Structure formats: C-alpha cells, structure tokens
Amino acid sequence: MSENLQMDSIDWAILAALQRDASQPVHAIGEQVGLSTNPCWRRIRRMEEAGIIARRVALVDPQRIGLATTVFVSIRTKQHDAQWLETFARAVDGLEEVIECHRMAGDIDYMLKLRVRDIADYDRIYQRLIARVPGLADVTASFSMEEMKYTTALPRPS
C-alpha cells in the first residue's frame, strides 16, 4: 500500500490541498502545487490506487443537522474472547450514532465517539448498547462542553 509509494513534496502539497477542499477542480489543485492538469491528475490517481487517498466525502456540520452533542464513551469489559468481540463489533456497527470506535491499551478496553442530539438521546443509545452486549464491566460517558479543535486533515509525518 502506501509504504511502497514514494511521495515527494508535490504529492504532500496535493494531499494538503485535497484535505482542505476535495471538491476543487484538478486544474486548481495543479495551480496551487505548480503542475498542469494532467500531471496533477496522474498523481492523484496514483495516490488513490495506492490507497493513500481512501475516499472523498462531504463533511456535514453536526450542529446544523441537530447532532450538537459529542459523547466519548469509555468501556471496560470482563470478556476478551473472539465471540464476545464479534458481538461487540456488531453492536457498535449497528449504532449509527457511533462515529468512531477504538480498542485501547491501558485501563480502558474500548473508546467510542458518538454524535447525538442531547443527553436523553445518548441514554437511549446507551440502553441499546448494554442490551446487545453482555459482560460490560464499566461504561462511562464524558460529554464534550466545547470543541476547541477539529480537523480531518492528517499531518505530514516527520
């Protein structure tokens, strides 16, 4: 995948431009990075084929669609077998409000990020989760008071 693709500063500049606005035309990206349209397009295609550019999406403002509350949910479990993990993964996948799920190292086994309308909406989702997944030792929710930084743009590795 990406470890086989040699990337230069122009490739990184193209990625930065796409992460700012993937809807801009290729010729505009080319102008920003000093390339004509065809060489710029070929570089974008190469990065797509290598899996570096995974997909292009629209970013929706959660507040404007009524999902103003961000909740981080830490989960500890007493079970760690493959069958339990499959049950947990299916349950989480079935909750569209869960926008991220991470298996963690340390005291917490899993960390979920949810976007919900309000605390009552979170409680409804919590009830669905605990009904679907046995063996949860602890489920702790933390509600974000203010989003101080949010970006989908990844930094260039050092």
N, CA, C and O atoms as a DFTB+ gen file, in Angstrom:
632 C
 N C O
     1  1       0.816      -1.179       0.000
     2  2       0.000       0.000       0.000
     3  2       0.866       1.251       0.000
     4  3       1.768       1.367      -0.829
     5  1       0.611       2.198       0.917
     6  2       1.291       3.484       0.882
     7  2       2.789       3.380       1.150
     8  3       3.541       4.257       0.724
     9  1       3.252       2.325       1.852
    10  2       4.678       2.262       2.120
    11  2       5.488       2.018       0.846
    12  3       6.694       2.265       0.846
    13  1       4.869       1.542      -0.240
    14  2       5.569       1.305      -1.499
    15  2       5.613       2.537      -2.387
    16  3       6.421       2.587      -3.314
    17  1       4.783       3.516      -2.138
    18  2       4.702       4.704      -2.978
    19  2       5.650       5.773      -2.443
    20  3       5.521       6.229      -1.307
    21  1       6.589       6.156      -3.273
    22  2       7.493       7.244      -2.898
    23  2       6.772       8.565      -3.118
    24  3       6.325       8.859      -4.227
    25  1       6.660       9.350      -2.072
    26  2       5.956      10.625      -2.169
    27  2       6.940      11.768      -2.033
    28  3       7.819      11.746      -1.171
    29  1       6.786      12.769      -2.891
    30  2       7.643      13.949      -2.820
    31  2       6.834      15.137      -2.289
    32  3       5.665      15.000      -1.928
    33  1       7.478      16.293      -2.250
    34  2       6.820      17.467      -1.664
    35  2       5.588      17.884      -2.469
    36  3       4.649      18.441      -1.899
    37  1       5.570      17.629      -3.764
    38  2       4.393      17.966      -4.570
    39  2       3.219      17.056      -4.192
    40  3       2.086      17.524      -4.076
    41  1       3.483      15.758      -3.999
    42  2       2.428      14.849      -3.554
    43  2       1.838      15.318      -2.226
    44  3       0.620      15.323      -2.048
    45  1       2.704      15.709      -1.301
    46  2       2.229      16.180       0.007
    47  2       1.409      17.458      -0.144
    48  3       0.412      17.642       0.555
    49  1       1.821      18.338      -1.050
    50  2       1.065      19.572      -1.289
    51  2      -0.298      19.255      -1.897
    52  3      -1.292      19.894      -1.550
    53  1      -0.357      18.278      -2.796
    54  2      -1.636      17.849      -3.367
    55  2      -2.542      17.309      -2.270
    56  3      -3.726      17.645      -2.220
    57  1      -1.991      16.470      -1.388
    58  2      -2.798      15.936      -0.276
    59  2      -3.320      17.055       0.617
    60  3      -4.476      17.026       1.041
    61  1      -2.475      18.037       0.903
    62  2      -2.904      19.156       1.747
    63  2      -4.049      19.915       1.070
    64  3      -5.022      20.283       1.727
    65  1      -3.935      20.148      -0.230
    66  2      -4.990      20.856      -0.957
    67  2      -6.291      20.057      -0.950
    68  3      -7.366      20.618      -0.739
    69  1      -6.193      18.754      -1.177
    70  2      -7.399      17.910      -1.170
    71  2      -8.025      17.836       0.212
    72  3      -9.250      17.794       0.328
    73  1      -7.208      17.818       1.265
    74  2      -7.752      17.758       2.621
    75  2      -8.437      19.069       3.003
    76  3      -9.345      19.074       3.834
    77  1      -8.012      20.167       2.411
    78  2      -8.693      21.452       2.650
    79  2     -10.026      21.489       1.914
    80  3     -11.029      21.952       2.458
    81  1     -10.034      20.988       0.645
    82  2     -11.252      21.041      -0.175
    83  2     -11.108      20.067      -1.341
    84  3     -10.482      20.386      -2.351
    85  1     -11.689      18.884      -1.195
    86  2     -11.588      17.861      -2.233
    87  2     -12.510      18.133      -3.412
    88  3     -12.448      17.421      -4.414
    89  1     -13.357      19.139      -3.317
    90  2     -14.273      19.441      -4.417
    91  2     -13.661      20.363      -5.462
    92  3     -14.249      20.576      -6.523
    93  1     -12.487      20.912      -5.170
    94  2     -11.893      21.831      -6.139
    95  2     -11.419      21.077      -7.382
    96  3     -10.978      19.932      -7.281
    97  1     -11.505      21.709      -8.544
    98  2     -11.100      21.030      -9.776
    99  2      -9.595      20.741      -9.797
   100  3      -8.806      21.425      -9.146
   101  1      -9.227      19.725     -10.550
   102  2      -7.821      19.309     -10.619
   103  2      -6.934      20.451     -11.108
   104  3      -5.816      20.615     -10.619
   105  1      -7.413      21.233     -12.057
   106  2      -6.569      22.331     -12.551
   107  2      -6.266      23.340     -11.447
   108  3      -5.179      23.916     -11.425
   109  1      -7.217      23.566     -10.523
   110  2      -6.987      24.491      -9.411
   111  2      -5.961      23.919      -8.444
   112  3      -5.109      24.649      -7.937
   113  1      -6.038      22.627      -8.188
   114  2      -5.039      21.987      -7.328
   115  2      -3.673      22.071      -7.990
   116  3      -2.676      22.385      -7.340
   117  1      -3.636      21.786      -9.297
   118  2      -2.383      21.875     -10.045
   119  2      -1.756      23.256      -9.946
   120  3      -0.545      23.381      -9.762
   121  1      -2.577      24.292     -10.067
   122  2      -2.063      25.664      -9.947
   123  2      -1.446      25.902      -8.571
   124  3      -0.420      26.571      -8.451
   125  1      -2.075      25.352      -7.538
   126  2      -1.572      25.548      -6.179
   127  2      -0.223      24.879      -5.963
   128  3       0.593      25.362      -5.177
   129  1       0.017      23.760      -6.662
   130  2       1.236      22.985      -6.419
   131  2       2.257      23.109      -7.547
   132  3       3.324      22.498      -7.488
   133  1       1.934      23.900      -8.578
   134  2       2.887      24.139      -9.665
   135  2       2.897      23.068     -10.743
   136  3       3.937      22.813     -11.351
   137  1       1.751      22.435     -10.989
   138  2       1.650      21.410     -12.038
   139  2       0.517      21.768     -12.995
   140  3      -0.428      22.467     -12.630
   141  1       0.630      21.280     -14.209
   142  2      -0.507      21.393     -15.124
   143  2      -1.525      20.309     -14.755
   144  3      -1.259      19.454     -13.910
   145  1      -2.672      20.359     -15.388
   146  2      -3.791      19.488     -15.015
   147  2      -3.457      18.002     -15.125
   148  3      -3.677      17.257     -14.170
   149  1      -2.931      17.553     -16.265
   150  2      -2.710      16.113     -16.457
   151  2      -1.708      15.502     -15.481
   152  3      -2.006      14.457     -14.904
   153  1      -0.539      16.100     -15.269
   154  2       0.371      15.514     -14.271
   155  2      -0.230      15.509     -12.850
   156  3       0.001      14.577     -12.080
   157  1      -0.992      16.543     -12.514
   158  2      -1.636      16.595     -11.201
   159  2      -2.656      15.466     -11.087
   160  3      -2.697      14.762     -10.079
   161  1      -3.476      15.296     -12.116
   162  2      -4.478      14.233     -12.117
   163  2      -3.818      12.863     -11.979
   164  3      -4.306      12.010     -11.239
   165  1      -2.698      12.650     -12.697
   166  2      -1.995      11.354     -12.614
   167  2      -1.494      11.095     -11.196
   168  3      -1.567       9.964     -10.716
   169  1      -0.997      12.103     -10.534
   170  2      -0.527      11.939      -9.148
   171  2      -1.689      11.614      -8.208
   172  3      -1.561      10.769      -7.323
   173  1      -2.813      12.285      -8.404
   174  2      -3.989      11.995      -7.569
   175  2      -4.436      10.560      -7.791
   176  3      -4.694       9.839      -6.827
   177  1      -4.531      10.135      -9.038
   178  2      -4.932       8.747      -9.363
   179  2      -3.962       7.748      -8.740
   180  3      -4.388       6.736      -8.184
   181  1      -2.664       8.023      -8.830
   182  2      -1.651       7.133      -8.257
   183  2      -1.842       6.996      -6.749
   184  3      -1.734       5.899      -6.202
   185  1      -2.126       8.119      -6.076
   186  2      -2.346       8.062      -4.622
   187  2      -3.660       7.353      -4.289
   188  3      -3.749       6.685      -3.258
   189  1      -4.673       7.485      -5.136
   190  2      -5.919       6.740      -4.931
   191  2      -5.678       5.244      -5.108
   192  3      -6.134       4.439      -4.296
   193  1      -4.971       4.878      -6.155
   194  2      -4.693       3.462      -6.420
   195  2      -3.837       2.831      -5.321
   196  3      -3.975       1.644      -5.028
   197  1      -2.957       3.623      -4.719
   198  2      -2.106       3.132      -3.633
   199  2      -2.855       3.081      -2.302
   200  3      -2.338       2.546      -1.321
   201  1      -4.062       3.631      -2.262
   202  2      -4.838       3.629      -1.026
   203  2      -4.503       4.777      -0.091
   204  3      -5.028       4.831       1.021
   205  1      -3.646       5.692      -0.509
   206  2      -3.324       6.857       0.323
   207  2      -4.543       7.766       0.413
   208  3      -4.896       8.235       1.495
   209  1      -5.179       8.011      -0.717
   210  2      -6.460       8.710      -0.720
   211  2      -7.510       7.615      -0.664
   212  3      -7.767       6.940      -1.661
   213  1      -8.113       7.442       0.498
   214  2      -9.049       6.338       0.714
   215  2     -10.407       6.610       0.072
   216  3     -11.010       5.709      -0.510
   217  1     -10.887       7.840       0.176
   218  2     -12.159       8.227      -0.421
   219  2     -12.313       9.730      -0.280
   220  3     -11.591      10.377       0.479
   221  1     -13.265      10.271      -1.021
   222  2     -13.587      11.700      -0.930
   223  2     -15.028      11.802      -0.448
   224  3     -15.924      11.153      -0.986
   225  1     -15.234      12.619       0.567
   226  2     -16.544      12.707       1.202
   227  2     -16.926      14.166       1.441
   228  3     -16.089      15.064       1.348
   229  1     -18.192      14.383       1.746
   230  2     -18.666      15.693       2.188
   231  2     -18.671      15.705       3.707
   232  3     -19.130      14.748       4.330
   233  1     -18.175      16.762       4.304
   234  2     -18.210      16.909       5.757
   235  2     -19.457      17.699       6.126
   236  3     -19.658      18.821       5.661
   237  1     -20.283      17.103       6.961
   238  2     -21.560      17.696       7.352
   239  2     -21.396      18.356       8.717
   240  3     -20.778      17.784       9.615
   241  1     -21.944      19.549       8.874
   242  2     -21.897      20.250      10.149
   243  2     -22.907      19.595      11.095
   244  3     -24.113      19.735      10.891
   245  1     -22.436      18.877      12.133
   246  2     -23.366      18.159      13.013
   247  2     -24.357      19.074      13.730
   248  3     -25.499      18.682      13.967
   249  1     -23.937      20.275      14.072
   250  2     -24.840      21.200      14.774
   251  2     -26.030      21.579      13.894
   252  3     -27.157      21.687      14.377
   253  1     -25.775      21.778      12.616
   254  2     -26.834      22.224      11.699
   255  2     -27.858      21.131      11.405
   256  3     -28.949      21.418      10.912
   257  1     -27.507      19.867      11.709
   258  2     -28.473      18.785      11.491
   259  2     -29.001      18.219      12.816
   260  3     -29.625      17.159      12.851
   261  1     -28.735      18.952      13.903
   262  2     -29.321      18.576      15.187
   263  2     -28.523      17.584      16.013
   264  3     -29.063      16.994      16.948
   265  1     -27.249      17.385      15.692
   266  2     -26.407      16.477      16.486
   267  2     -25.308      17.283      17.178
   268  3     -24.120      17.116      16.902
   269  1     -25.733      18.147      18.070
   270  2     -24.837      19.119      18.687
   271  2     -23.982      18.553      19.815
   272  3     -23.031      19.209      20.240
   273  1     -24.286      17.362      20.311
   274  2     -23.597      16.829      21.488
   275  2     -22.623      15.722      21.090
   276  3     -22.994      14.749      20.433
   277  1     -21.372      15.896      21.504
   278  2     -20.354      14.870      21.305
   279  2     -20.163      14.143      22.630
   280  3     -20.014      14.763      23.682
   281  1     -20.170      12.811      22.556
   282  2     -20.003      11.995      23.755
   283  2     -18.843      11.028      23.526
   284  3     -18.764      10.370      22.489
   285  1     -17.957      10.953      24.498
   286  2     -16.884       9.964      24.494
   287  2     -17.254       8.914      25.531
   288  3     -17.513       9.239      26.690
   289  1     -17.277       7.667      25.115
   290  2     -17.702       6.587      25.994
   291  2     -16.544       5.618      26.177
   292  3     -16.065       5.016      25.215
   293  1     -16.098       5.472      27.421
   294  2     -15.041       4.501      27.721
   295  2     -15.705       3.236      28.248
   296  3     -16.628       3.284      29.062
   297  1     -15.210       2.110      27.762
   298  2     -15.804       0.813      28.098
   299  2     -14.727      -0.120      28.618
   300  3     -13.660      -0.264      28.022
   301  1     -15.030      -0.750      29.739
   302  2     -14.206      -1.853      30.241
   303  2     -15.069      -3.095      30.206
   304  3     -16.271      -3.038      30.463
   305  1     -14.450      -4.218      29.888
   306  2     -15.183      -5.476      29.822
   307  2     -14.442      -6.549      30.603
   308  3     -13.231      -6.469      30.805
   309  1     -15.180      -7.539      31.030
   310  2     -14.577      -8.690      31.706
   311  2     -14.253      -9.786      30.704
   312  3     -13.537     -10.734      31.026
   313  1     -14.777      -9.661      29.491
   314  2     -14.599     -10.697      28.478
   315  2     -13.712     -10.189      27.354
   316  3     -13.815      -9.037      26.933
   317  1     -12.833     -11.073      26.873
   318  2     -11.917     -10.682      25.809
   319  2     -11.798     -11.761      24.740
   320  3     -10.838     -11.766      23.969
   321  1     -12.763     -12.671      24.689
   322  2     -12.687     -13.755      23.703
   323  2     -13.223     -13.279      22.349
   324  3     -13.883     -12.244      22.258
   325  1     -12.928     -14.050      21.305
   326  2     -13.281     -13.689      19.932
   327  2     -14.785     -13.579      19.733
   328  3     -15.245     -12.696      19.010
   329  1     -15.553     -14.449      20.353
   330  2     -17.006     -14.410      20.195
   331  2     -17.586     -13.125      20.795
   332  3     -18.448     -12.486      20.192
   333  1     -17.109     -12.756      21.984
   334  2     -17.577     -11.516      22.601
   335  2     -17.214     -10.322      21.723
   336  3     -18.035      -9.430      21.509
   337  1     -15.973     -10.306      21.213
   338  2     -15.531      -9.195      20.368
   339  2     -16.407      -9.079      19.122
   340  3     -16.736      -7.972      18.696
   341  1     -16.784     -10.208      18.541
   342  2     -17.660     -10.187      17.367
   343  2     -19.028      -9.608      17.724
   344  3     -19.587      -8.821      16.960
   345  1     -19.565      -9.992      18.870
   346  2     -20.852      -9.461      19.333
   347  2     -20.753      -7.954      19.559
   348  3     -21.628      -7.193      19.146
   349  1     -19.674      -7.538      20.221
   350  2     -19.461      -6.114      20.487
   351  2     -19.324      -5.334      19.183
   352  3     -19.947      -4.284      19.021
   353  1     -18.518      -5.835      18.257
   354  2     -18.295      -5.143      16.985
   355  2     -19.612      -5.000      16.207
   356  3     -19.877      -3.944      15.632
   357  1     -20.426      -6.041      16.188
   358  2     -21.722      -5.971      15.501
   359  2     -22.642      -4.948      16.169
   360  3     -23.333      -4.188      15.490
   361  1     -22.646      -4.937      17.492
   362  2     -23.498      -3.990      18.226
   363  2     -23.085      -2.553      17.937
   364  3     -23.935      -1.701      17.679
   365  1     -21.800      -2.284      17.978
   366  2     -21.296      -0.936      17.723
   367  2     -21.573      -0.536      16.276
   368  3     -21.988       0.591      16.007
   369  1     -21.343      -1.458      15.353
   370  2     -21.581      -1.180      13.942
   371  2     -23.058      -0.864      13.688
   372  3     -23.381      -0.101      12.777
   373  1     -23.938      -1.441      14.477
   374  2     -25.370      -1.220      14.328
   375  2     -25.877       0.075      14.948
   376  3     -27.059       0.397      14.829
   377  1     -25.005       0.812      15.601
   378  2     -25.383       2.091      16.207
   379  2     -24.798       3.217      15.362
   380  3     -23.620       3.544      15.499
   381  1     -25.605       3.807      14.497
   382  2     -25.082       4.818      13.576
   383  2     -24.574       6.071      14.288
   384  3     -23.800       6.837      13.715
   385  1     -24.998       6.281      15.513
   386  2     -24.518       7.438      16.276
   387  2     -23.057       7.284      16.688
   388  3     -22.393       8.274      16.994
   389  1     -22.552       6.046      16.699
   390  2     -21.137       5.814      16.998
   391  2     -20.352       6.130      15.735
   392  3     -20.453       5.423      14.732
   393  1     -19.567       7.203      15.798
   394  2     -18.809       7.609      14.608
   395  2     -17.353       7.153      14.666
   396  3     -16.652       7.183      13.655
   397  1     -16.902       6.732      15.838
   398  2     -15.571       6.144      15.976
   399  2     -15.616       5.103      17.085
   400  3     -16.346       5.246      18.066
   401  1     -14.813       4.046      16.908
   402  2     -14.649       3.026      17.941
   403  2     -13.202       2.586      17.910
   404  3     -12.681       2.212      16.859
   405  1     -12.553       2.632      19.061
   406  2     -11.140       2.272      19.165
   407  2     -10.949       1.218      20.254
   408  3     -11.530       1.324      21.334
   409  1     -10.134       0.202      19.967
   410  2      -9.685      -0.732      21.002
   411  2      -8.445      -0.105      21.602
   412  3      -7.527       0.287      20.882
   413  1      -8.419      -0.009      22.916
   414  2      -7.399       0.774      23.604
   415  2      -6.398      -0.108      24.349
   416  3      -6.668      -1.272      24.646
   417  1      -5.255       0.469      24.638
   418  2      -4.292      -0.120      25.565
   419  2      -4.477       0.602      26.897
   420  3      -4.842       1.777      26.926
   421  1      -4.227      -0.093      27.984
   422  2      -4.347       0.540      29.295
   423  2      -5.595       0.097      30.033
   424  3      -6.092      -1.008      29.819
   425  1      -6.105       0.966      30.908
   426  2      -7.227       0.633      31.783
   427  2      -8.562       0.539      31.052
   428  3      -9.461      -0.173      31.498
   429  1      -8.697       1.238      29.953
   430  2      -9.941       1.232      29.177
   431  2      -9.764       0.263      28.022
   432  3      -8.731       0.268      27.351
   433  1     -10.777      -0.572      27.789
   434  2     -10.696      -1.535      26.689
   435  2     -11.118      -0.930      25.351
   436  3     -10.492      -1.189      24.323
   437  1     -12.187      -0.120      25.368
   438  2     -12.710       0.473      24.130
   439  2     -13.108       1.910      24.389
   440  3     -13.554       2.260      25.482
   441  1     -12.941       2.742      23.366
   442  2     -13.364       4.139      23.427
   443  2     -14.244       4.406      22.213
   444  3     -13.848       4.163      21.073
   445  1     -15.452       4.915      22.481
   446  2     -16.388       5.261      21.426
   447  2     -16.536       6.774      21.371
   448  3     -16.439       7.462      22.386
   449  1     -16.771       7.274      20.171
   450  2     -17.139       8.682      19.992
   451  2     -18.500       8.691      19.318
   452  3     -18.695       8.061      18.278
   453  1     -19.440       9.412      19.920
   454  2     -20.796       9.487      19.399
   455  2     -21.166      10.928      19.113
   456  3     -20.653      11.847      19.751
   457  1     -22.065      11.127      18.145
   458  2     -22.711      12.419      17.921
   459  2     -24.197      12.194      18.146
   460  3     -24.814      11.366      17.476
   461  1     -24.774      12.933      19.092
   462  2     -26.175      12.765      19.472
   463  2     -26.846      14.126      19.611
   464  3     -26.191      15.168      19.612
   465  1     -28.186      14.086      19.730
   466  2     -28.940      15.335      19.907
   467  2     -28.692      15.946      21.283
   468  3     -28.425      17.141      21.409
   469  1     -28.786      15.088      22.329
   470  2     -28.703      15.587      23.699
   471  2     -28.456      14.399      24.631
   472  3     -28.254      13.276      24.170
   473  1     -28.472      14.648      25.927
   474  2     -28.194      13.602      26.911
   475  2     -29.253      12.505      26.862
   476  3     -28.919      11.327      26.996
   477  1     -30.506      12.862      26.675
   478  2     -31.566      11.851      26.587
   479  2     -31.351      10.947      25.370
   480  3     -31.599       9.743      25.437
   481  1     -30.902      11.514      24.288
   482  2     -30.601      10.735      23.085
   483  2     -29.456       9.765      23.379
   484  3     -29.511       8.603      22.977
   485  1     -28.420      10.236      24.080
   486  2     -27.329       9.343      24.466
   487  2     -27.853       8.199      25.339
   488  3     -27.468       7.048      25.139
   489  1     -28.718       8.500      26.292
   490  2     -29.233       7.463      27.178
   491  2     -29.967       6.379      26.391
   492  3     -29.847       5.196      26.710
   493  1     -30.710       6.763      25.385
   494  2     -31.413       5.789      24.534
   495  2     -30.398       4.862      23.844
   496  3     -30.616       3.654      23.754
   497  1     -29.304       5.431      23.365
   498  2     -28.265       4.637      22.695
   499  2     -27.548       3.740      23.703
   500  3     -27.263       2.578      23.413
   501  1     -27.258       4.279      24.879
   502  2     -26.633       3.505      25.949
   503  2     -27.483       2.282      26.283
   504  3     -26.954       1.178      26.414
   505  1     -28.782       2.469      26.420
   506  2     -29.679       1.350      26.739
   507  2     -29.641       0.281      25.641
   508  3     -29.661      -0.914      25.932
   509  1     -29.586       0.716      24.385
   510  2     -29.489      -0.244      23.275
   511  2     -28.166      -1.002      23.336
   512  3     -28.138      -2.209      23.100
   513  1     -27.080      -0.315      23.647
   514  2     -25.768      -0.950      23.701
   515  2     -25.706      -2.007      24.794
   516  3     -25.285      -3.135      24.540
   517  1     -26.120      -1.654      26.004
   518  2     -26.000      -2.623      27.105
   519  2     -26.956      -3.802      26.924
   520  3     -26.705      -4.889      27.444
   521  1     -28.050      -3.592      26.188
   522  2     -28.968      -4.707      25.914
   523  2     -28.376      -5.680      24.900
   524  3     -28.700      -6.867      24.915
   525  1     -27.519      -5.188      24.031
   526  2     -26.951      -6.012      22.951
   527  2     -25.636      -6.684      23.326
   528  3     -25.259      -7.689      22.723
   529  1     -24.930      -6.132      24.326
   530  2     -23.587      -6.626      24.641
   531  2     -23.515      -7.052      26.105
   532  3     -23.563      -6.208      27.000
   533  1     -23.399      -8.359      26.354
   534  2     -23.232      -8.822      27.739
   535  2     -21.790      -8.629      28.197
   536  3     -20.880      -8.501      27.378
   537  1     -21.595      -8.610      29.490
   538  2     -20.238      -8.619      30.039
   539  2     -19.532      -7.288      30.082
   540  3     -18.306      -7.248      30.187
   541  1     -20.276      -6.186      30.003
   542  2     -19.636      -4.878      30.131
   543  2     -19.412      -4.601      31.618
   544  3     -20.365      -4.582      32.397
   545  1     -18.155      -4.387      32.012
   546  2     -17.844      -4.146      33.421
   547  2     -18.098      -2.697      33.806
   548  3     -18.516      -2.414      34.929
   549  1     -17.843      -1.767      32.868
   550  2     -17.999      -0.351      33.168
   551  2     -18.197       0.403      31.858
   552  3     -17.459       0.195      30.894
   553  1     -19.188       1.270      31.831
   554  2     -19.442       2.149      30.691
   555  2     -19.522       3.562      31.253
   556  3     -20.421       3.873      32.035
   557  1     -18.589       4.412      30.859
   558  2     -18.523       5.770      31.384
   559  2     -18.596       6.764      30.236
   560  3     -17.824       6.677      29.281
   561  1     -19.523       7.705      30.329
   562  2     -19.693       8.722      29.295
   563  2     -19.118      10.045      29.764
   564  3     -19.283      10.441      30.918
   565  1     -18.444      10.718      28.851
   566  2     -17.954      12.077      29.076
   567  2     -18.522      12.942      27.957
   568  3     -18.387      12.616      26.778
   569  1     -19.156      14.047      28.337
   570  2     -19.795      14.923      27.371
   571  2     -18.889      16.109      27.074
   572  3     -18.404      16.776      27.988
   573  1     -18.666      16.364      25.801
   574  2     -17.834      17.487      25.391
   575  2     -18.583      18.791      25.642
   576  3     -19.727      18.955      25.221
   577  1     -17.928      19.701      26.326
   578  2     -18.527      21.006      26.599
   579  2     -18.267      21.980      25.451
   580  3     -19.093      22.842      25.151
   581  1     -17.088      21.825      24.807
   582  2     -16.713      22.727      23.721
   583  2     -15.704      22.014      22.826
   584  3     -14.744      21.419      23.314
   585  1     -15.923      22.075      21.543
   586  2     -14.965      21.527      20.588
   587  2     -13.953      22.624      20.280
   588  3     -14.267      23.585      19.578
   589  1     -12.743      22.482      20.804
   590  2     -11.738      23.531      20.685
   591  2     -10.921      23.394      19.404
   592  3     -10.397      24.384      18.892
   593  1     -10.813      22.181      18.889
   594  2     -10.139      21.965      17.615
   595  2     -10.755      20.740      16.968
   596  3     -11.002      19.729      17.626
   597  1     -10.998      20.845      15.676
   598  2     -11.497      19.710      14.911
   599  2     -10.921      19.813      13.508
   600  3     -11.024      20.856      12.862
   601  1     -10.328      18.753      13.049
   602  2      -9.848      18.693      11.680
   603  2      -9.897      17.248      11.204
   604  3      -9.759      16.315      11.995
   605  1     -10.088      17.082       9.935
   606  2      -9.967      15.765       9.344
   607  2      -8.645      15.636       8.605
   608  3      -8.298      14.552       8.137
   609  1      -7.907      16.732       8.497
   610  2      -6.635      16.747       7.779
   611  2      -5.549      16.073       8.617
   612  3      -5.356      16.400       9.789
   613  1      -4.850      15.136       8.001
   614  2      -3.739      14.465       8.681
   615  2      -2.456      15.239       8.433
   616  3      -2.270      15.796       7.350
   617  1      -1.565      15.283       9.422
   618  2      -0.291      15.988       9.225
   619  2       0.675      15.140       8.416
   620  3       0.539      13.919       8.331
   621  1       1.641      15.805       7.831
   622  2       2.716      15.103       7.127
   623  2       3.639      14.498       8.189
   624  3       4.099      15.208       9.083
   625  1       3.913      13.195       8.098
   626  2       4.808      12.580       9.096
   627  2       6.193      13.223       9.071
   628  3       6.695      13.610       8.015
   629  1       6.789      13.326      10.232
   630  2       8.125      13.928      10.346
   631  2       9.182      12.994       9.815
   632  3      10.367      13.331       9.829
